[in-house]
Amino acid sequence: MHVFATGWRNWAGNQEARPAKVVAPADAAGVADAVMAAAAEGRRVKAAGSGHSFTGVAVTDGHLMRLDRMTDVVAVDPPTGLVTVQAGMPIHRLNAVLAEHGLAMTNLGDVDRQTVSGAIATGTHGTGARFGGLATQVHGLELVLADGSFVRCSADERPEIFDAARIGLGALGVVTALTLRCEPAYLLRAVEEPMPLDRVLDGLDAFVDGNDHFEFYWFPHTKLALTKRNNRVHEDTPPQPVGAFRGWLDDEFLSNTVFGLVNRFCAAMPRLTPAVNNVSARALSARTYVDASYRVFCSPRRVRFKEMEYALPRNAIRDVLREVDAWLRRSGELVPFPVEVRFAAADDVWLSTAYERESAYLAVHQYHPLPHGRYFDAVERIAVAAGGRPHWGKLHSLDAAALAERHPRLADFVAVRDKLDPNRVFGNAYLDRVLG
């Protein structure tokens, strides 16, 4: 086991930790040793992935466990589509491994830098009215518990743990491996084009139900949106990927280099933000291409930001978005980052933000040097009033009492936690707030 004495900071730079010790086990046995060592010292222990959560879910002053050395493929069974990997494997590497075996995830988020376990533990999702988040693709989990014991769980083996552990927030134990239910690799046809926001909202149900995966980005202070429609194609359809130059121009130069400069410009001259957003909304021209699913789902995100996201009842999204627009106009708050709207099917994962509810997701962002509090607070008030549930890995202010009103199985989750970790070896300040 590697042992370090250093600090930790998340990707956005808004969460920091000064743990007493940082350890990096290579396997489940090393994880068990590290957990027992922390407990023996009376310290809490937290596993950290790639730091893509905006909340303090991985922050600790105890022992911080890095999963950087736990990135191996354990087993691949193409006939069943079941793939087992160690918990620290990054999603971008998982996608490459699956492609080598002719497999793919059914759905993905739009960022692939997270570890598999970290993304699933906080409820990461993609978009698509008929598709659930990443946790719905989990077939089984392996965990080290607070006493150093090892447990496997699935729908058939220890289901009472599996129901809670699929989105476990790191509160039940350290996930050491996951078995994912994958499917044969497939291509998506992507149609991306700017569109008037009113046209998107007026035809929203048709867009959402008429496409496998639909999302849009609205640029505040404008009436413009960038829409993305991704649909599966027949297996005989040949790939038609974006050309190398066009891909670099759109995805690297415009979406990252130029967008970073735009945000720095707006931070220096805020009053020009509405005009700049109007230009930004038109900068990416329409394009259509066909490529491997994971290449269509995921995009590079190099401009740092802070984010809050709420899952809403699907039929509430139009009114909520219009209320956010109205608040921005009243308040004079200036926001250079677009608002992202996605969709998901109802599922049965206890702490899923889409638990038993078809959901629309409203994600708001702010460039990392700019103040975000007033903007996020206002959006949160609007989303909470509409019955929203906050993303576990993104900024929000709700506590356990407020969350219990929104998550019908939160008490059941806490009951499982009480059995598996009664002394809160895996606790921290964030979990104290959201779980009680």
N, C-alpha and C positions, 0 to 999 in steps of 0.2 A: 504493500500500500504506500502511495506517495502522501506525504504530509507537508503542508505549506503553512506559512505564517504570513498572511496577506489579507488585504481588504477585498471587497466585492462590490460591483456596481452593475446595475441592469443596463440594457441596451439604450434606453431613453435617457439615462443619467439622472432620473428622479428618485431612485431608490439605492441606498448604500448600506453596507453592513461592515462591521469590524468584528468578525467572529473570533472567538478564542483560538480556534484551530480550523484549518481547511484541509480536508482529506479527499483523496481520489482513489477509491477502491476499484479493482479491476473485475470483480465478480461478486456474486451474491454472498459468498462466504466472507469476502472483505467488507461488504456492507454490514453484515451481521456483527462482525468484530467492531466496526466503527460505531455502530449503534450502542453496543454494550459498553464500549469504552466511554462514550459520552454519558450514558446513564450512570456509570460507576463514578464519574466526576460530578454528578448532579447537574449536568448540562443538557440543554435541549439540542436536538440535531435537526437540520433541515437539508433536504436535497435540492440542488439548484441545477436547472438545465442551462439554456443559452441566454437567460435573462431577458426574454421578450415579453414578460408580464410587466405591466405598468404599476401594479399594486405591490405591496410588501409581502406577497405570499411566500417568497423564498428568503426573506431577511431574517437573520438570527445573530445573537451575540454569543451563541453557544458554538457547536461544531457545524460548519458548513460542509456539505458533502457534494463534491463535483462529480458528475457522471461522464466526464470527458473520455475516460478509458473504457467505458462500457458501451461500445458501439458495434459489437459483432452481430452477424446474422447467426441465429441459433438453428433454425430449421426452415425449409421452404418445401411446401407440398403443392405443386401446381394443380394436380387433379382436384383437390378440395379448395384451393385458393388460400389455405391457412399458412401464414408466415409468422414466425416467431423471431423477434429481435431483442437485443438488450436495450434497456430503457434510455440510454444516452445517445442512441443513434439519431443524427439529425434527419429531418424529413427530406431534405434534398438528397441525402445519400440513400435513404429508404426508397425514394422514387427511382433512383438509378438501379438499385438492387432488384426491385420489382420488374423494371423494364427488361433487365437481363433474363428474367425468368418468364417473360410474356405475361406479366401481371400488372395490376394498377389498383390504386385506391378508388373507391366508388365516388368519393368527393374529397375535396381538399380546400383549405383556406387559401388566401392569396399571398402568403409568405411561407417560405420553406426553410427558414434558418432555425426554427425551434427544434428541440429534441422531441422525439415521439412522445415520451412520457409526460414532458412538461406541457405540450400542446393539448394532450388528451385530458390531463389532470385539471386544467382550468376551463375546459369546455370549448375549445377551439372548433369552429364550424366553417363551412364554406357557404355556398348559396345554391338554391334549387328547391322549389316547393315540394318536390317528391323525395328529397334526400335529407337525411339527418346529419348531425355533426360527426366529428371523428370518433367520438365515444361510441356511437352506434355501430361502428365497424370493429369494435374490440370483441374478440372471441374468448379471451382469457387473460389473466394477469398473474404475475408472481410477485409476492411482496415479502419483505422482511419486516416483522412486527417489532414493537417496542421492547420485548423481552429477548430479541435476537432470533426468535423462531422464524421458520420459513413456511409460507402458505401459498397454495395455488387456488385460484378461484375462477369459476366460469358460471354460465347459466345452469350447469348440471353439477358442478362441484363447488361447495360452499357458496350457494347463490345469495345467501344473506350478506356475504361480504362483497360479492361481485356487484350486486345492485348499487352498493354505496361506492365501491372503489373505482368504477369506470370514470367518474369525475370525482376524484378523492381529495383534491386540493393539497395533497401531501399530508393530510391530517390523520390518515389511518396507518401508514407505514411507508417504507421506501419501496417503490415499484422497481423491480430489478429486470423484468422482462415482460413483454406483451406479445400476445398472439392476435394477429389482425386477420379479419376475413376480407380477402381481396378478390378481385375478379379478373377475367382475361383482359389484357391491355386493349385500349380502345382509343379512337381518335375523336376529337371534337372540332366542329366547325365554329370558329369564333367570328362574330360580326360585331364590330365596335364602331360606334358612330355618335357624334354629338346630336342633341335633340332638345327642343324647347321643353322646359320642365313641365309646363301645363299639359303638353301632349303625353309625356310619360305618366303623369298622375291620372289623367283622364282615361288612359288605356292600360292602367297598371295591371288589372286582373288578367287581361289578355296577354300582356308581356310575361307575367309570372307563370301563368298556367300554360301558355303556348310555347314555352321553351324549357329545356331541361334545367338550365342554369341562367338566371337573369339577375343582374345587379346594375345599379347606376350610381354615379357620383354627381352630386349637385354642388356647384360653386356658389358659396354664399355671396350675397349682394348682386346676384345675376338671376336670370330666368333660364339658365342653360344647364344641361346635364350631359354627362358622357355615359352612354348606355353600353352594356356588354351582354350579348346573347350567345351562349355556348350550348351547342347541341351535338349529340352523338350522330355519327354518320355510319352508313353501311360499311361492313368490314372490307368490302372491295374498293372503297374510296381511297384513292392515293393521297398521301400527305401533300399539302401545299403550304409549307411553312413560310413565315415572313422572311423575306430576303435578309441577308446579313447586314447590308447597309440600312435598310428600313428598320430592322430590329434594333440596331444600335441607335439610330436617329430617334425612334419613338421611346424605347424602353430605357435607354441609358442617357442619351444626351438631353432629350426634352423632359422625360419624366423624372430624371434624377439630377443631372448637372444643371440644366436650365431652371428646373423647379426649385432646386436649392438656392440658386441665385435670386429667383423671384421672391422667395421667402425672406432672404436677407434684405432685399430691397424694401419689401413691405414692412419689415421690422424697423428699418431706418426711416421710412417715410409712410407711416400708417395710412394717412389720408388718401393715398393713391391705391389702396387695396381694392376697392370696387372696380376701378378701371383695369387694374392688373388682372383681376379674376376674370373679367370679360375677355381679355386676350388669352388667358390660360385655357379657358373653356373652349376656345376655337383653335388652339394650337395643334391639338392632336386630330388629324383628319381621319375620316372613316377608313377602315381597313377590314378585309375578310381573309381568313387563312384557316388551314386545316393542319392540326398537329397532334402529337401525343397529348393525352389528357393533362398530365402533370405540367407540361410546358405551357398549356393554355391557362390552367388554374393559377399558377404561381408566377409572380413578377418580382424583380429586384426592388427593394425599398431601402434607399440609402440616405434619404433626407430624414433626419431624426425629428420625432414629434412626440407629443403626449396624446393619449387617447382615452375616451370614455365610450362605452357602447351599451345600449339597452335593447333587450329583446321585448318587442311589443306584440300584443294581439295583432294578427296580420291586418285586420280591417281598420286598425287605428293609425296606420302609418301616414296616410294622407293628411289627416288633421294634425298629427304631431309635427310633421314637416312644415306645414303651413304656420303652425304656432311658433316654431323655431324661427322661421323667416320673419314673422311679424315682430318677435322679440328683438331680433337683430336690427330691424329697421327702427324700432322704438328706442333701443338702448344706445345706438351708435357704436356698439362693439364691432371691431373690424377683424375679420378672420380670413387669412389667405389660403387655408387648407380646405379642400373639398370635404363634404359630408358624404359618407358611404351608406348605401341602403342595400341590404341583402335579405334573403328569405330562406326558411327552413321548414321541413315537415315536423309535425308533432312526434315526440319519441317517448320512451319509457325510462330514461335514465334519471335517477332520483334528483340529482342536482343540475340537470340540464336546464338551460334557460328556455328550451322548447318543450319542457315536460308537459305532455298531454295538451299541447297547444300549438297550432300552426302559427308561425312567428315571422315577423318582419324585424330586421335588425337596423337600428339607427346608430351609426358610429360617427362621433365628432372628434376632430383632431385639432391640435394647435402646435405650430412650430415651436420647438423645444425652448428657445430663449424667451419666447413671449409669454406673458401671464395668461393662464388658462382658467383661473378660479371662477371669475364672474360668468364666463361663457358656459363652462361645464355645469356650474350650479343652476343656471337658468334652464339648460336643456334637461338636467336631471329632474327638476321640479315638474317640467312638462311631461317627461317620460314616466315618472312615478305616478302622476295623476292619471295617466292612461293605462296603468296596470303593468308597467315595465319591470323587467327583471335585469339587473346589471350583470354584465360579463364578469366572471370571477377574476380574470387576469387584467382587467382594465379599470381605470380610476372610477370610484364611486364613493358615496359617503354612508351607505346604508349599514345598519347594524343587525345583530341577530334577530331582534324583535321585529324589525321591518321586513327582513328577508323571510322570516317564518310565515308572514302573511302572504308571501308571493310564491314560496316553494312548499307545496303540500307535504313533501317527504323530508323536509329539513330535520324534524324531530326524529324521524327514523334514522337518518344519517348520524345524528348526534348520539343516538342510542348505540349504534354500531361502534362509533368512536369510543364511547365510554367503555365498551367491552375490550376493544383492541388496544387502546392507549389511555387507560384511566389516569395516568400520571402526567399526561400531556408532554411526553418526550418529544413529540413532533409538533408541538405548538409554537406559536409566536404571536406577536401583537396583532397581526392581521387576522389570524384565525380566532384569536380571543374576541375580536370585534364582530366577525361575521358568523361565528358559530356559538358564541357565548362561553 
